[in-house]
């Protein structure tokens, strides 16, 4: 971009320091260039003017041409409103202004002809337009003309300072009129021709001032393609650098530890999917390149066993392993399971959490430094600077989306030579997201459950069926099974009409009284020792019912639990519902999930509940969840101050553009891995610029 576009927004006519401060804080717009990159979210066709007699209230925004004949104040404060009669010769409509009434009366003149733009509605049998736009019919404001009017997102703070969509439109128009030269291109001619893209200058002009529907579509396509292309190019370029410049620790052998475990102590036969994934990992570890692999697998598919077998390979080659998990409950569970599985194998496993005692920490630190500790399992405590390894060769991150980029990076910087990385998730990642966020990882998928597991049956009950739910639960308990009950809230909320844990506990205690039944309670506000005690009561079978919040979403493994009841299930997203459901179905008995909801279900909520009842496929549900809710913070960068933020592209709707952009990026890097060709210098320069102004996608994973 030229120097002109790097200027501070405050130097644009009409903005000034005060408005510039609002642009900084509310929209993160600092420069002229960033204003040009703030794209409209919709357009209204202004090529047609309706007459009042034609108005149909099902229409969206329409235009009228007419005059105001009178103003009138109606109602009393604080609901006082200013109304105006607007006529065009075929009829009359009422204009309504709740805010800015003084401004309207000072600036809008009776008897002057205006073009009105607004959405018609009906109140008391009268057609109304609330806060319409009014422009003098014969006045030329000097702006750039376009029959498609752009609308820009604003905030309440901006609106209260009279910066509305039309204000932003005027600023963009003024900026464009001051641009003296063509905006420099960011793509080589070869890509423009191959992908049939508008030049950048033309695309930016037509995104803000579309001269036709066709040019608007071409402008949108060009800018979406560019945004997705540079993300893909960055990820794939960094992957090339990692593979060509960073030597991986070489694991020469699978080793005796793994062979002994596999032949004598494997708890159940591996599935074909597990065998396939272990071969993929073994190939990585013996390649001399650093492994950077994402392991996806539904809840209960056996990812942790694969991770353990990988750690045994590391130990056999003289390297230590670290397993980082998001909760102490899960850390304790993994530690206990690993100790049981490795009871007769000479591999030393340690546990480090925020609750570890001073003496336990001292012992672990000593064993890490002298190399006698092979596997360390822990929470965020592993990130502390005092935790140093003699020879860290493998890092495994469980439920990796819960850790920020900066946190993950701390762990694999604990070795002079980068260790091998295995990140695991039970949250299925849709294909478009995997291409965008995890493109620099190799992906393995465990797509089958261990033998003997039965699909979980999911049932939807409205709150009126609570007695039927209690009856179903009682039959499960009489059969010797255990039950989870999950609530979205701990305490009652004034703002949310949802079931909450404290009230639920009382209801269940009445229905299933002591001493016949024992109920344990687990939620995030409990002290850690109380949480661990309650969890242990349930794991050991001393408690038959566990009432909890979503703290049990990750990693609680009780094969005897056969029923999951989720209260106010409409409150949860599909991925979270699927995760919670995965807490049961871990034994050989038939398991069930009951989704309790109110009758007041939104259309989206109904779709989620129906999807849960009809499908156990985590990937299918994840795709639907992405479509219903959008990407959100799925890159796990929240804690590092980054955000999943695309200016114009949408990874759900623009999956085809994403795939095409990725294919072209792969083709370029296949022929020129370091972007050293003269024709690709423009890409190298703009790749660096895009990284300075956005998320560094190359370090997301």
C-alpha positions as CSV (number, residue, x, y, z in Angstrom):
1,X,0.0,0.0,0.0
2,X,1.2,3.6,-0.7
3,X,2.3,6.0,2.0
4,X,-1.0,8.0,1.7
5,X,-3.0,5.0,3.0
6,X,-0.7,4.6,6.0
7,X,-1.9,7.9,7.5
8,X,-3.7,8.1,10.8
9,X,-7.5,8.2,10.4
10,X,-7.6,11.5,12.3
11,X,-6.2,13.3,9.3
12,X,-9.2,12.4,7.2
13,X,-11.5,15.4,6.7
14,X,-14.4,15.5,9.2
15,X,-12.9,12.8,11.5
16,X,-10.4,14.6,13.8
17,X,-8.9,13.4,17.1
18,X,-12.1,12.7,19.0
19,X,-13.8,10.6,16.3
20,X,-10.5,8.9,15.5
21,X,-10.3,7.8,19.2
22,X,-13.8,6.2,18.8
23,X,-12.7,4.5,15.5
24,X,-9.6,3.1,17.3
25,X,-11.6,1.8,20.3
26,X,-14.8,0.6,18.7
27,X,-13.7,-0.7,15.3
28,X,-9.9,-1.0,15.6
29,X,-9.5,1.3,12.6
30,X,-6.3,3.3,12.9
31,X,-5.3,4.2,9.3
32,X,-6.8,5.1,5.9
33,X,-5.9,1.6,4.8
34,X,-7.8,0.0,7.6
35,X,-10.9,2.1,6.8
36,X,-10.8,0.9,3.2
37,X,-10.6,-2.7,4.6
38,X,-13.7,-2.1,6.7
39,X,-16.2,-3.7,4.4
40,X,-20.0,-3.3,4.3
41,X,-22.1,-6.1,5.7
42,X,-25.1,-5.6,3.3
43,X,-26.4,-3.5,0.4
44,X,-29.8,-2.0,-0.4
45,X,-30.8,-1.5,-4.0
46,X,-31.6,2.1,-4.5
47,X,-32.5,1.9,-8.2
48,X,-36.2,1.7,-7.5
49,X,-38.5,4.3,-5.8
50,X,-41.9,3.0,-4.6
51,X,-45.1,5.0,-4.3
52,X,-46.9,4.9,-0.9
53,X,-49.8,3.1,-2.5
54,X,-47.5,0.2,-3.5
55,X,-46.1,-0.5,0.0
56,X,-46.2,-4.1,1.2
57,X,-45.0,-4.4,4.9
58,X,-43.3,-7.7,4.0
59,X,-40.8,-5.7,2.0
60,X,-37.4,-5.0,3.5
61,X,-35.8,-1.5,3.0
62,X,-37.6,0.5,0.3
63,X,-37.4,4.1,-1.0
64,X,-40.1,6.7,-1.3
65,X,-40.0,10.2,-2.7
66,X,-42.2,12.8,-1.0
67,X,-42.6,15.7,1.5
68,X,-43.1,16.1,5.2
69,X,-46.3,18.1,5.9
70,X,-46.2,18.3,9.7
71,X,-44.3,17.2,12.9
72,X,-46.0,16.2,16.1
73,X,-44.9,15.1,19.6
74,X,-46.7,12.0,20.9
75,X,-46.5,10.2,24.3
76,X,-44.9,11.2,27.5
77,X,-41.3,10.9,28.7
78,X,-39.4,8.6,28.8
79,X,-41.4,7.2,25.8
80,X,-42.0,10.5,24.1
81,X,-41.6,10.3,20.3
82,X,-41.5,12.7,17.4
83,X,-43.8,11.8,14.4
84,X,-44.0,13.3,11.0
85,X,-46.6,12.9,8.2
86,X,-44.9,12.0,4.9
87,X,-46.9,12.2,1.6
88,X,-46.2,11.5,-2.0
89,X,-49.5,12.1,-3.8
90,X,-50.6,8.5,-3.6
91,X,-51.0,8.3,0.2
92,X,-49.5,9.1,3.6
93,X,-47.2,7.3,6.0
94,X,-46.0,8.2,9.5
95,X,-42.3,8.6,10.4
96,X,-41.3,7.9,14.0
97,X,-38.2,9.2,15.8
98,X,-37.5,8.1,19.4
99,X,-33.9,9.6,19.4
100,X,-32.3,12.7,18.0
101,X,-35.6,14.6,17.9
102,X,-34.0,18.0,18.1
103,X,-31.6,17.2,15.3
104,X,-34.5,16.0,13.1
105,X,-36.6,19.1,13.7
106,X,-33.6,21.4,13.1
107,X,-32.4,19.7,9.9
108,X,-35.5,18.3,8.2
109,X,-37.7,20.9,6.5
110,X,-41.4,20.8,6.0
111,X,-42.4,21.1,2.3
112,X,-38.9,20.1,1.0
113,X,-38.8,17.0,-1.3
114,X,-36.9,14.0,0.2
115,X,-35.8,10.5,-0.8
116,X,-36.8,8.3,2.2
117,X,-35.1,4.9,2.8
118,X,-36.5,2.6,5.5
119,X,-38.3,-0.5,6.5
120,X,-42.1,-0.3,6.6
121,X,-44.1,-1.6,9.6
122,X,-47.7,-1.3,10.9
123,X,-48.7,0.2,14.2
124,X,-52.4,0.9,15.1
125,X,-53.4,0.3,11.5
126,X,-51.0,3.0,10.2
127,X,-47.9,2.3,8.1
128,X,-44.8,3.5,10.0
129,X,-41.1,4.1,9.2
130,X,-39.0,4.2,12.4
131,X,-35.8,6.3,12.1
132,X,-35.7,6.3,8.3
133,X,-32.9,7.9,6.3
134,X,-33.9,11.2,4.6
135,X,-31.9,12.9,1.8
136,X,-32.9,16.0,-0.1
137,X,-34.1,14.7,-3.5
138,X,-32.2,17.2,-5.6
139,X,-29.1,17.7,-3.4
140,X,-25.7,16.3,-4.6
141,X,-23.5,15.8,-1.5
142,X,-20.4,15.3,-3.7
143,X,-20.1,11.6,-2.8
144,X,-19.4,8.7,-5.2
145,X,-22.7,7.5,-6.7
146,X,-23.8,3.9,-6.5
147,X,-27.2,2.3,-7.0
148,X,-26.4,-0.3,-4.3
149,X,-26.1,1.5,-0.9
150,X,-23.6,-0.1,1.5
151,X,-24.4,-0.6,5.2
152,X,-21.6,-0.8,7.7
153,X,-21.7,-2.3,11.2
154,X,-21.5,0.3,13.9
155,X,-21.7,0.1,17.7
156,X,-23.9,1.8,20.3
157,X,-21.0,4.0,21.3
158,X,-20.5,5.2,17.8
159,X,-24.3,5.8,17.2
160,X,-24.5,7.8,20.4
161,X,-21.7,10.0,18.9
162,X,-23.7,10.3,15.6
163,X,-21.4,8.0,13.7
164,X,-23.9,5.7,11.9
165,X,-23.5,3.6,8.8
166,X,-24.1,6.6,6.5
167,X,-21.3,8.5,8.3
168,X,-18.8,5.7,7.6
169,X,-20.0,5.7,4.0
170,X,-19.3,9.4,3.7
171,X,-15.8,9.0,5.2
172,X,-14.9,6.2,2.8
173,X,-16.2,8.3,-0.1
174,X,-14.1,11.2,0.9
175,X,-11.1,9.0,1.4
176,X,-11.5,7.4,-2.1
177,X,-11.8,10.9,-3.7
178,X,-8.4,11.8,-2.2
179,X,-6.6,8.7,-3.5
180,X,-4.3,10.1,-6.2
181,X,-2.9,6.8,-7.7
182,X,-3.9,3.2,-8.3
183,X,-3.8,1.0,-5.2
184,X,-0.9,-1.4,-5.6
185,X,-1.7,-5.0,-6.4
186,X,-1.0,-7.8,-3.8
187,X,-1.2,-10.8,-6.2
188,X,0.9,-11.9,-9.1
189,X,-0.7,-11.5,-12.6
190,X,-0.6,-15.3,-12.9
191,X,-3.0,-15.8,-10.0
192,X,-5.3,-12.9,-11.1
193,X,-5.6,-14.7,-14.5
194,X,-5.9,-18.2,-13.2
195,X,-8.5,-17.4,-10.6
196,X,-10.2,-14.7,-12.7
197,X,-9.9,-12.0,-10.1
198,X,-10.6,-8.3,-10.3
199,X,-7.5,-6.1,-9.7
200,X,-7.3,-5.0,-6.1
201,X,-8.0,-1.3,-6.9
202,X,-11.3,-2.2,-8.8
203,X,-12.3,-4.7,-6.0
204,X,-12.0,-2.1,-3.3
205,X,-13.9,0.5,-5.3
206,X,-16.8,-1.9,-6.0
207,X,-17.0,-3.3,-2.5
208,X,-17.7,0.2,-1.2
209,X,-19.4,1.8,-4.3
210,X,-20.8,-1.1,-6.4
211,X,-21.5,-0.1,-9.9
212,X,-23.6,-3.2,-10.6
213,X,-24.7,-6.4,-8.9
214,X,-22.2,-8.3,-11.1
215,X,-19.2,-6.1,-10.1
216,X,-20.2,-6.4,-6.4
217,X,-20.1,-10.2,-6.6
218,X,-16.7,-10.1,-8.4
219,X,-15.3,-7.6,-5.8
220,X,-16.5,-9.9,-2.9
221,X,-15.0,-12.9,-4.5
222,X,-11.6,-11.2,-5.1
223,X,-11.4,-10.0,-1.4
224,X,-12.6,-13.3,0.1
225,X,-10.2,-15.3,-2.1
226,X,-7.2,-13.0,-1.1
227,X,-8.1,-13.2,2.6
228,X,-8.3,-17.0,2.6
229,X,-5.3,-17.4,0.2
230,X,-2.9,-15.6,2.4
231,X,-4.0,-17.6,5.5
232,X,-3.3,-20.8,3.6
233,X,-0.1,-19.6,2.1
234,X,1.2,-18.6,5.6
235,X,0.3,-21.9,7.2
236,X,1.7,-24.0,4.3
237,X,4.9,-21.8,4.0
238,X,5.6,-22.2,7.8
239,X,5.0,-25.9,7.5
240,X,7.6,-26.0,4.7
241,X,10.1,-24.1,6.9
242,X,9.5,-26.4,9.8
243,X,10.0,-29.5,7.7
244,X,13.1,-28.3,5.9
245,X,14.9,-26.3,8.6
246,X,14.0,-27.8,11.9
247,X,15.5,-31.2,12.6
248,X,13.3,-33.6,14.5
249,X,14.5,-35.8,17.3
250,X,15.1,-39.2,15.8
251,X,13.4,-42.2,17.5
252,X,15.4,-45.1,16.2
253,X,13.2,-47.9,17.7
254,X,9.7,-48.7,18.9
255,X,11.5,-50.2,21.9
256,X,11.0,-52.9,24.5
257,X,8.6,-50.9,26.6
258,X,6.1,-50.7,23.8
259,X,6.5,-54.3,22.7
260,X,6.1,-55.6,26.2
261,X,3.0,-53.4,26.8
262,X,1.5,-54.4,23.5
263,X,2.0,-58.1,23.9
264,X,1.3,-58.5,27.6
265,X,-0.6,-55.6,29.2
266,X,-2.8,-54.1,26.5
267,X,-6.3,-53.6,28.3
268,X,-8.2,-54.5,25.1
269,X,-7.4,-55.2,21.4
270,X,-6.6,-52.1,19.4
271,X,-9.1,-51.0,16.7
272,X,-7.9,-50.9,13.1
273,X,-8.1,-47.1,13.4
274,X,-5.8,-47.0,16.4
275,X,-3.3,-49.3,14.7
276,X,-3.3,-47.0,11.6
277,X,-2.7,-43.9,13.7
278,X,0.1,-45.5,15.7
279,X,1.8,-46.4,12.4
280,X,1.5,-42.8,11.2
281,X,3.0,-41.6,14.4
282,X,5.8,-44.1,14.3
283,X,6.6,-43.0,10.8
284,X,6.9,-39.4,11.9
285,X,9.1,-40.2,14.9
286,X,11.5,-42.1,12.7
287,X,11.7,-39.6,9.9
288,X,14.2,-37.1,11.4
289,X,11.6,-34.4,11.0
290,X,9.7,-32.8,13.9
291,X,6.2,-34.4,14.3
292,X,3.4,-31.9,14.5
293,X,0.3,-34.0,14.5
294,X,-3.4,-33.5,15.4
295,X,-5.2,-36.6,16.7
296,X,-8.9,-36.4,16.4
297,X,-11.2,-39.0,17.8
298,X,-14.7,-39.1,19.4
299,X,-15.1,-39.4,23.1
300,X,-14.1,-42.9,24.2
301,X,-12.3,-43.8,20.9
302,X,-9.0,-44.6,22.6
303,X,-6.8,-41.5,21.9
304,X,-5.2,-41.6,25.4
305,X,-4.0,-45.2,24.8
306,X,-2.4,-44.1,21.5
307,X,-0.7,-41.3,23.4
308,X,0.6,-43.6,26.1
309,X,2.1,-46.0,23.5
310,X,3.8,-43.0,21.8
311,X,5.3,-42.0,25.2
312,X,6.6,-45.5,25.6
313,X,8.4,-45.1,22.3
314,X,9.9,-41.9,23.6
315,X,11.1,-43.6,26.8
316,X,12.7,-46.4,24.9
317,X,14.7,-43.8,22.9
318,X,15.9,-42.0,26.0
319,X,13.5,-39.1,25.9
320,X,11.0,-37.8,28.4
321,X,7.3,-37.0,27.7
322,X,4.9,-34.4,29.0
323,X,1.1,-34.8,28.9
324,X,-0.7,-31.5,29.6
325,X,-4.5,-31.6,30.3
326,X,-6.9,-28.8,31.2
327,X,-8.2,-29.9,34.6
328,X,-6.8,-31.4,37.8
329,X,-9.6,-34.0,37.7
330,X,-8.4,-35.2,34.3
331,X,-4.7,-35.1,35.4
332,X,-5.4,-37.3,38.4
333,X,-7.5,-39.7,36.3
334,X,-4.7,-40.1,33.6
335,X,-2.1,-40.5,36.3
336,X,-4.1,-43.3,38.0
337,X,-4.8,-45.1,34.7
338,X,-1.2,-44.9,33.6
339,X,0.1,-46.2,36.9
340,X,-2.4,-49.2,36.6
341,X,-1.5,-49.9,32.9
342,X,2.3,-49.6,33.6
343,X,2.3,-51.4,36.9
344,X,4.7,-54.2,35.7
345,X,6.7,-52.0,33.3
346,X,9.7,-50.1,34.5
347,X,8.5,-46.6,33.4
348,X,8.3,-43.8,36.0
349,X,5.2,-41.6,35.8
350,X,4.8,-38.3,37.7
351,X,1.9,-36.0,38.5
352,X,2.2,-32.2,38.8
353,X,-0.8,-29.9,39.4
354,X,-1.5,-26.6,41.2
355,X,-2.4,-28.7,44.3
356,X,0.9,-30.7,44.4
357,X,2.6,-30.4,47.7
358,X,6.0,-28.7,48.1
359,X,7.7,-32.0,48.8
360,X,6.1,-33.7,45.8
361,X,7.1,-30.8,43.6
362,X,10.7,-31.0,44.8
363,X,10.9,-34.7,44.1
364,X,9.5,-34.3,40.6
365,X,11.8,-31.4,39.7
366,X,14.8,-33.6,40.8
367,X,13.6,-36.6,38.8
368,X,13.0,-34.5,35.7
369,X,16.5,-33.0,35.8
370,X,18.3,-36.4,36.5
371,X,16.2,-38.1,33.8
372,X,14.7,-40.8,36.0
373,X,11.1,-39.5,35.4
374,X,9.9,-40.7,32.0
375,X,6.4,-39.3,31.8
376,X,5.0,-36.2,33.5
377,X,1.3,-35.6,33.6
378,X,0.0,-32.2,34.6
379,X,-2.1,-29.1,34.2
380,X,-1.0,-25.5,33.6
381,X,1.6,-26.2,36.4
382,X,3.8,-27.8,33.7
383,X,4.3,-24.3,32.1
384,X,6.1,-22.9,35.2
385,X,9.7,-21.8,34.5
386,X,10.9,-24.0,37.4
387,X,9.7,-27.1,35.6
388,X,12.8,-28.2,33.6
389,X,13.4,-31.5,31.8
390,X,16.7,-33.3,31.1
391,X,15.6,-34.4,27.7
392,X,12.0,-33.6,26.6
393,X,11.3,-35.5,23.4
394,X,7.5,-35.6,23.2
395,X,4.7,-33.1,24.2
396,X,1.1,-34.4,24.2
397,X,-1.7,-31.8,24.7
398,X,-5.1,-33.2,25.6
399,X,-8.2,-31.2,24.7
400,X,-5.8,-28.7,23.1
401,X,-8.4,-26.0,22.2
402,X,-8.5,-25.2,25.9
403,X,-5.0,-23.9,25.9
404,X,-3.9,-20.6,24.3
405,X,-1.1,-20.4,21.8
406,X,1.4,-18.8,24.2
407,X,0.8,-21.4,26.8
408,X,1.4,-24.3,24.4
409,X,4.6,-22.6,23.1
410,X,6.0,-22.4,26.6
411,X,5.9,-26.2,26.9
412,X,7.7,-27.1,23.8
413,X,10.4,-24.5,24.4
414,X,11.5,-26.5,27.4
415,X,14.0,-28.4,25.2
416,X,17.0,-27.1,23.2
417,X,15.7,-29.0,20.1
418,X,11.9,-28.8,19.6
419,X,10.2,-31.9,20.9
420,X,7.7,-33.9,18.8
421,X,4.1,-32.5,19.2
422,X,0.9,-34.6,19.5
423,X,-2.3,-32.5,20.1
424,X,-5.5,-34.4,20.8
425,X,-9.1,-33.4,20.7
426,X,-12.4,-35.2,21.2
427,X,-14.2,-32.1,19.7
428,X,-14.5,-33.1,16.0
429,X,-13.2,-30.4,13.8
430,X,-15.1,-29.6,10.6
431,X,-13.2,-29.9,7.3
432,X,-13.2,-26.1,6.6
433,X,-12.0,-25.3,10.1
434,X,-9.3,-28.0,9.9
435,X,-8.1,-26.4,6.6
436,X,-8.0,-23.0,8.1
437,X,-6.8,-23.3,11.7
438,X,-4.9,-26.6,11.6
439,X,-3.5,-26.6,8.1
440,X,0.1,-26.8,9.4
441,X,-0.5,-30.0,11.2
442,X,-0.7,-33.5,9.9
443,X,-4.1,-35.0,10.9
444,X,-4.9,-38.5,12.2
445,X,-8.4,-39.6,12.9
446,X,-9.6,-42.5,15.1
447,X,-13.0,-43.1,13.5
448,X,-14.2,-46.2,15.2
449,X,-15.0,-47.1,18.8
450,X,-13.5,-50.0,20.7
451,X,-15.4,-53.4,20.2
452,X,-18.4,-54.0,22.5
453,X,-19.4,-50.3,22.8
454,X,-23.1,-49.7,22.0
455,X,-24.3,-46.4,20.4
456,X,-25.8,-44.1,23.0
457,X,-29.6,-43.7,22.7
458,X,-30.6,-40.0,23.0
459,X,-34.1,-39.0,24.2
460,X,-35.7,-35.5,24.3
461,X,-38.1,-34.7,27.2
462,X,-39.8,-31.4,27.8
463,X,-39.9,-30.2,31.4
464,X,-43.5,-31.6,31.7
465,X,-42.1,-35.1,31.4
466,X,-39.9,-34.7,34.6
467,X,-41.7,-37.6,36.4
468,X,-41.0,-39.9,33.4
469,X,-37.3,-38.9,33.5
470,X,-37.2,-39.7,37.3
471,X,-38.8,-43.1,36.6
472,X,-36.2,-43.8,33.8
473,X,-33.4,-42.8,36.2
474,X,-34.7,-44.9,39.0
475,X,-34.7,-48.0,36.8
476,X,-31.1,-47.4,35.8
477,X,-30.1,-47.1,39.5
478,X,-32.0,-50.3,40.4
479,X,-30.0,-52.1,37.7
480,X,-26.8,-51.0,39.5
481,X,-25.9,-48.2,37.1
482,X,-24.8,-44.7,37.9
483,X,-26.1,-41.4,36.6
484,X,-24.8,-37.9,35.7
485,X,-27.1,-34.8,35.9
486,X,-25.6,-31.6,34.3
487,X,-26.9,-28.1,34.8
488,X,-25.8,-24.9,32.9
489,X,-25.8,-22.8,36.1
490,X,-24.8,-23.2,39.8
491,X,-27.2,-20.6,41.2
492,X,-30.5,-19.0,40.0
493,X,-30.1,-16.2,37.6
494,X,-32.4,-13.1,37.4
495,X,-31.7,-12.8,33.7
496,X,-31.8,-16.4,32.5
497,X,-34.8,-18.7,32.9
498,X,-32.7,-21.8,33.2
499,X,-32.5,-24.8,35.6
500,X,-29.8,-24.4,38.1
501,X,-27.7,-26.9,40.2
502,X,-28.6,-25.8,43.7
503,X,-32.4,-26.2,43.1
504,X,-31.8,-29.4,41.1
505,X,-29.8,-30.9,44.0
506,X,-32.7,-30.4,46.4
507,X,-35.2,-31.9,43.9
508,X,-33.0,-35.0,43.4
509,X,-32.3,-35.3,47.2
510,X,-36.1,-35.4,47.8
511,X,-36.7,-37.9,45.0
512,X,-33.7,-40.1,45.9
513,X,-33.2,-39.7,49.6
514,X,-30.3,-40.9,51.8
515,X,-29.4,-43.4,53.1
516,X,-30.7,-45.4,50.1
517,X,-28.9,-43.1,47.6
518,X,-25.7,-41.1,47.8
519,X,-25.5,-37.9,45.6
520,X,-22.2,-36.2,44.9
521,X,-21.9,-32.6,43.7
522,X,-19.2,-31.1,41.5
523,X,-18.9,-27.6,40.1
524,X,-16.3,-25.0,39.4
525,X,-16.8,-23.0,42.7
526,X,-15.9,-25.9,44.9
527,X,-12.4,-26.0,46.5
528,X,-10.2,-28.4,44.6
529,X,-10.0,-31.0,47.4
530,X,-13.8,-31.0,47.7
531,X,-14.1,-31.4,44.0
532,X,-11.7,-34.3,43.9
533,X,-13.4,-36.0,46.9
534,X,-16.9,-35.7,45.3
535,X,-15.5,-37.1,42.0
536,X,-13.8,-39.9,43.8
537,X,-17.1,-40.8,45.5
538,X,-18.7,-41.3,42.1
539,X,-15.7,-43.0,40.4
540,X,-15.5,-45.5,43.3
541,X,-19.3,-46.2,43.1
542,X,-20.0,-44.9,46.6
543,X,-22.2,-42.2,45.0
544,X,-24.9,-43.3,42.5
545,X,-25.8,-39.8,41.2
546,X,-23.4,-37.0,40.3
547,X,-25.0,-33.5,40.0
548,X,-22.6,-31.2,38.2
549,X,-21.9,-28.3,35.8
550,X,-19.9,-28.7,32.6
551,X,-16.7,-29.2,34.6
552,X,-17.3,-32.9,33.9
553,X,-17.3,-32.3,30.1
554,X,-13.8,-33.4,29.8
555,X,-12.2,-36.7,30.8
556,X,-14.3,-38.3,33.5
557,X,-14.2,-42.0,32.8
558,X,-16.7,-44.1,34.8
559,X,-17.7,-47.2,32.7
560,X,-20.6,-48.0,35.1
561,X,-22.3,-44.7,34.4
562,X,-25.1,-45.4,31.9
563,X,-27.3,-42.3,31.9
564,X,-26.6,-38.6,31.3
565,X,-29.3,-36.1,32.0
566,X,-28.7,-32.6,30.6
567,X,-31.0,-29.9,32.1
568,X,-31.8,-26.9,30.0
569,X,-30.1,-28.7,27.1
570,X,-31.2,-25.9,24.7
571,X,-28.6,-23.7,26.5
572,X,-25.6,-25.7,25.1
573,X,-24.0,-25.9,21.7
574,X,-24.0,-29.1,19.8
575,X,-20.3,-29.8,20.3
576,X,-20.7,-29.4,24.1
577,X,-23.8,-31.6,24.2
578,X,-21.9,-34.3,22.2
579,X,-19.0,-34.0,24.7
580,X,-21.3,-34.4,27.7
581,X,-23.1,-37.3,26.1
582,X,-19.7,-39.0,25.7
583,X,-19.3,-39.3,29.5
584,X,-21.6,-42.4,29.2
585,X,-21.4,-45.3,26.9
586,X,-17.9,-46.2,28.1
587,X,-18.8,-49.7,29.3
588,X,-20.6,-52.7,27.7
589,X,-24.1,-51.8,28.9
590,X,-26.6,-49.8,26.8
591,X,-26.3,-46.1,27.7
592,X,-28.7,-43.2,27.4
593,X,-28.7,-39.4,27.2
594,X,-31.8,-37.5,28.2
595,X,-32.1,-33.9,27.0
596,X,-34.5,-31.9,29.2
597,X,-35.8,-28.6,27.7
598,X,-38.5,-26.0,28.2
599,X,-41.2,-25.6,25.6
600,X,-39.8,-22.2,24.6
601,X,-37.3,-23.5,22.0
602,X,-35.8,-21.2,19.4
603,X,-35.6,-22.5,15.9
604,X,-31.9,-23.0,16.2
605,X,-32.3,-24.7,19.6
606,X,-34.9,-27.1,18.1
607,X,-32.4,-28.0,15.3
608,X,-29.7,-28.8,17.8
609,X,-31.9,-31.0,19.9
610,X,-33.2,-32.9,16.8
611,X,-29.6,-33.4,15.6
612,X,-28.5,-34.8,18.9
613,X,-31.5,-37.3,19.0
614,X,-30.8,-38.4,15.4
615,X,-27.0,-38.6,15.3
616,X,-24.0,-40.0,17.2
617,X,-21.6,-38.8,14.6
618,X,-19.3,-36.1,16.1
619,X,-18.1,-34.8,12.8
620,X,-21.6,-34.5,11.4
621,X,-22.7,-32.6,14.5
622,X,-19.6,-30.4,14.4
623,X,-20.4,-29.3,10.8
624,X,-23.9,-28.4,11.8
625,X,-22.7,-26.6,14.9
626,X,-20.4,-24.5,12.8
627,X,-23.3,-23.6,10.5
628,X,-25.6,-22.7,13.3
629,X,-23.3,-20.8,15.5
630,X,-20.4,-19.7,13.4
631,X,-16.7,-20.3,14.1
632,X,-16.4,-18.4,17.4
633,X,-13.1,-18.8,19.2
634,X,-12.3,-22.3,17.8
635,X,-8.6,-21.6,17.3
636,X,-7.9,-21.7,21.1
637,X,-6.2,-18.3,20.9
638,X,-8.3,-16.4,23.4
639,X,-5.7,-16.6,26.1
640,X,-3.0,-15.2,23.9
641,X,-5.0,-12.1,22.8
642,X,-5.7,-13.3,19.3
643,X,-9.1,-13.8,17.8
644,X,-10.7,-15.8,15.0
645,X,-11.4,-12.7,12.8
646,X,-12.0,-12.7,9.1
647,X,-12.9,-9.3,7.5
648,X,-15.1,-10.6,4.6
649,X,-14.7,-14.4,4.2
650,X,-16.8,-16.9,6.1
651,X,-15.3,-20.3,6.5
652,X,-18.7,-22.0,6.6
653,X,-20.3,-20.3,3.5
654,X,-17.0,-19.9,1.5
655,X,-15.7,-23.4,1.8
656,X,-15.3,-23.7,-2.0
657,X,-13.3,-20.5,-2.2
658,X,-11.2,-21.7,0.7
659,X,-10.4,-25.0,-1.0
660,X,-9.6,-23.3,-4.3
661,X,-7.3,-20.8,-2.6
662,X,-5.6,-23.6,-0.7
663,X,-5.0,-25.6,-4.0
664,X,-3.4,-22.6,-5.6
665,X,-1.2,-22.0,-2.5
666,X,-0.1,-25.6,-2.6
667,X,0.7,-25.4,-6.3
668,X,2.8,-22.2,-5.8
669,X,4.8,-23.7,-2.8
670,X,5.3,-27.0,-4.6
671,X,7.1,-25.2,-7.4
672,X,8.7,-22.5,-5.1
673,X,8.8,-23.7,-1.5
674,X,10.7,-20.6,-0.2
675,X,8.9,-18.1,-2.4
676,X,12.3,-17.1,-4.0
677,X,11.1,-16.7,-7.6
678,X,10.9,-13.1,-8.9
679,X,7.3,-13.6,-9.8
680,X,6.5,-14.6,-6.2
681,X,8.2,-11.7,-4.4
682,X,4.9,-9.8,-4.3
683,X,3.5,-12.7,-2.4
684,X,6.4,-12.8,0.1
685,X,6.1,-9.1,0.8
686,X,2.3,-9.1,1.3
687,X,2.5,-12.3,3.3
688,X,4.7,-10.5,5.8
689,X,2.3,-7.5,5.7
690,X,-0.7,-9.7,6.3
691,X,1.0,-11.3,9.3
692,X,1.7,-7.9,10.8
693,X,-1.9,-6.9,10.7
694,X,-3.7,-10.1,11.7
695,X,-3.6,-13.4,13.5
696,X,-0.3,-15.3,13.0
697,X,-2.0,-18.5,11.8
698,X,1.3,-20.3,11.6
699,X,1.5,-20.5,15.4
700,X,-2.1,-21.4,16.2
701,X,-1.3,-25.0,16.7
